[in-house]
Amino acid sequence: MSSEALERDYVLPSGSVARYQRDGHILLRGVADNSILAEYRPAIADFVKRKSVNAKPLDERDAYHKSFLQVANLWEEDETVRRFVLASRFGRIAAELMAVPAVRLYHDQALFKEPGGSATAWHQDQYYWPLDTNDCITMWMPFVDVPVEMGVLTFASGSHTEGSLLSAAISEESDQGFDDIVRERKFPIAYAPMQAGDATFHSGWTVHRAPANNTQAMREVMTVIYFADGTYLLEPDNPHRPADLARWFPNQKPGELAGGPLTPIVYSSGH
Ligand SMILES: O=C(O)CCC(=O)C(=O)O
């Protein structure tokens, strides 16, 4: 039943594409219905729990690992999660917002911010990605209602139009540096409380952060990242991009078309 729901198209509210392209992010309501949440929330939560059994207590972690429990590419290991991550319903939204005919999966990540988990520093995702395109997008979907004080995703609207604004990995340095840039450039800050099954989509260059989780409940969030089919791989030009190249594109080289068994086409308008 819910797997069928994953194959049904989501109709974008009118004006969504223009808004996404102007702001670099958009909040869409009800992207996953209750049947989808009921099937996939437990599978993803169990997976994160299994992978996090050895996580240190919050106060013994470094600054980055205080922000969330992070588990990547669940779809490789779990058949149920695979259906969720490769769903054409989500891939189609990504393609339509970016106005491209087809998208590939880049990778997925569960980002569970624990009660008391600290803020996620300002950053740009694409700093990490050796992809020669501006057409990268992340779906960020909570499986629980997320009030602002639980750590809702927060965007600097319009910041994606300028490409790389600061060469910095997510850290206290990126937080301070982007904070200054956001203020100087007067990018409007956008965030809103979300309900389970709502999703935000943001561009790879959109500057974003999330506040701390000041509630007693886990912020359960699943993300899926896509890029436009037809994208070429870049020569890694910072200390972080070689690891992404090796992890997501094994056996591929800079200059080649990005795409292999780990980065399948998730949606194509031609099919
Ligand atoms: O979930 C968070 O706190 C941060 C998420 C994020 O930065 C992303 O999905 O790109």
The ligand as a Gaussian input file, in Angstrom:
#p B3LYP/6-31G(d) Opt

LIG

0 1
 O       19.739000      18.205000       9.793000
 C       20.549000      19.084000      10.048000
 O       20.693000      19.535000      11.189000
 C       21.397000      19.638000       8.938000
 C       21.012000      19.078000       7.627000
 C       21.831000      19.542000       6.486000
 O       22.716000      20.330000       6.618000
 C       21.519000      19.011000       5.162000
 O       20.670000      18.122000       5.036000
 O       22.133000      19.485000       4.185000

